Amino acid sequence: MPPADSRPPLTPGTLYLVATPIGNLEDITLRALRVLRECTVIAAEDTRRTGQLLKHFDLHKPLVSCFHFNEARRGDELLDRLRRGDTVALVTDAGSPGISDPGVRVVQRALAAGLRVEAVPGPCALIAGLTISGLPTDEFHFVGFLPHKAGQRQRRLDRLQTVPGTLVFYESPFRIERLLTELREVFPERQVVLARELTKKFEERRQGTPEELLATLRQRPLKGEFVVLVSPA
Ligand code: SAM
């Protein structure tokens, strides 16, 4: 690796998608730190949260918010900046921007405008959960969050019955029991892995059928963030 000061500067007019830790600050990459240090501006899903990250690493950079509800308007401003030759780092609350969080639309618009988009890869809950699951990784299907409405959830789950490979869901702690109850209906015999609080102090992996996992949850409700993985048929 060349010494830090001989590395080429960031490419003007580039949107950098910077992955940030999903719970353990040691997981930030050297390249992520450099891009955050050298870019013109950081577009963040939550400026307060990203502000804390910057403070921890003693980085001082203008922050603009870019979240779900202002993505369209903010996208225009970011594209203008990129056209002028600025370098923009897009970060979301945790993990890889664009994976079940705002960012996709800005990327699509930047690409459509012929602008350069670069990934600064790093933590991603999907990959962390999949790799510790012990389930097949050669073929997997990322579902992310299911819709909230009961009917839509049911239809989505029904369609997944014929999808090959390991299924990977994101779920909030408030709906984990609901998801397991639904999985019990659709996939009663399959092995399910709960990957909880990945990279954090109370990281935990639990495996069983949906019914077995529901039984353990009834004994002790689980808090925190989850990746839920379902073994292939
Ligand atoms: N972009 C992120 C990524 O690359 O993983 C995901 C953002 S999404 C809004 C947040 C969801 O990711 C959580 O509800 C949870 O399902 C999952 N997640 C994030 N951090 C996690 C962690 N440390 N352990 C387990 N799951 C996590």
Boltz pocket constraint, residues with backbone or C-beta under 6 A from the ligand:
constraints:
  - pocket:
      binder: B
      contacts: [[A, 22], [A, 23], [A, 92], [A, 94], [A, 95], [A, 96], [A, 97], [A, 98], [A, 99], [A, 100], [A, 101], [A, 123], [A, 124], [A, 125], [A, 126], [A, 169], [A, 170], [A, 171], [A, 172], [A, 195], [A, 196], [A, 197], [A, 198], [A, 199], [A, 200], [A, 225], [A, 226], [A, 227]]
      max_distance: 6.0
